[in-house]
């Protein structure tokens, strides 16, 4: 483990932004922090980078054979949510200034800068003022700025925001390269398709609590849905028989001849189909794996419901 | 990379961010152009050998050549002379009137308003002053007695008060004005710099690279260098301007004897400390401002000018209680002590005490600015109230 978070609590006045949160991030993995706005992701990130400290619990970061209470500055590449660079300075001036602050000499900084700017099709614009670039291109420069000093840990808050699909794909390639270079990447994002492609593991937060945690398979198991079967019968089915037949499954009748059955994994498909065939002739059958977006929505919805039930 | 290296890097960035060589050169070129214009205008006036012709309608008045004027008794009527004036054959008509309260009275006709008219009045005053003196039978000495009947030389029982020939108030006032200029430059730029970085959202990235104290130290150093640059540049301009008027225009030797060179190193030390203190204080305030357009804290940034104003107010009484208090009080010593040193003899230990108190205050102001910046980061986009600022200041 490189980063361990143990029962961390963070309060702002009377608001508990992070509640008894525990998880770990492993060396060299891409770890995604997911959750709706106000879930506590930014509060968590600000504790990880050392801007604030937990009110309870502890954060342990392993670096250079030592344990730190936050990611040390020299090992950190950071793209904050609230970000920008010096608009009137050129790309080169901006990037070189930050590289120097991390102790990188000009020759090495130029080499790395050219490498990343070329990847983002910005090399020919490095002598231009940042303000002359589009918002998306400025975002790419900020991403380069976060990793120019080749940090051990990279924290990226919303790296895809403001980017078109082509540039989002470029960021996916960029993050994959960071992983290949052995960096540990923690990213917060709302673009589930991108996260699904990239993240080794993830943590879904809601209202300061951990809702889901693990890799995609583990997440599917935690939600209780991995595969979804949509079954259409040639005739109306008997609702009582349906309930009896699908007693072991989570299902939803869409009409009097159409039903959706949620399966934890594909190994349940045979059992479910056997039961369904007892209800009548199946006219149409669709099977699809639930994507992260759907899992996210279901998990948040379930968690909200549980909170409301507790309150009631 | 050491904290010191980072501080220097931030200071260099800060300096180069505001230092615009092109603008500096344009400014100096404009000054040179103005000097050249003044020079040529002055020379064209000085080398003009053509005298202004003045027709005088009088029986007894001034006649002949005086400085740039040629006074001729008029042989024509006033109307004919006005015709000549219209044709620019003469420059003016001087018509003597009846005396009013024994004062020679004239009407002066000219085509328009000219700069030489003041010179003409001076010539007439000089001429009639000499004439009156002669008529009264007075000597030049008697005339001087009438003009300056009292002459006072000051002698003080308090031996600390410097005699007027040793008084360095010009140097002290000059230094105070230069510090004021430096503070103004620093005020404007550190405000723009710190709140600008917040507006451009660079602060979080910077804070991820270095601690708040390193950042603030670099900012203060960079802004101080800019203020010192502005002060030096202004000083050079003033000395060159002074030299230009004294040497080139008036043909005198350059006289800088009004500067007390022996006190200058002390004054410069106080200037640097004062500038540091003011810049650190303003950095602390700017760091606590989130939105410069809506913050009520902006007005606090004028506070560093208060010591200068107080010193100006009490400098007439350099041995007084107010000046004594101000010259040791940590927040005002940088302004009051140099002025006191210029006006009265001050022991070295007193100077060192004032320096020590200022250095301690500078250190505290620097720490305060660092804390305020950190507070801004922790509070994450919310502008702190005075209560929070106080809490952080004493933490």
Interface residues (C-beta under 8 A of the other chain):
Chain A: X46 X49 X51 X52 X73 X76 X78 X80 X82 X83 X84 X85 X86 X87 X97 X98 X100 X101 X102 X103 X142 X145 X146
Chain B: X1 X5 X6 X9 X10 X13 X17 X200 X201 X202 X204 X205 X206 X207 X208 X209 X210 X211 X377 X378 X380 X381
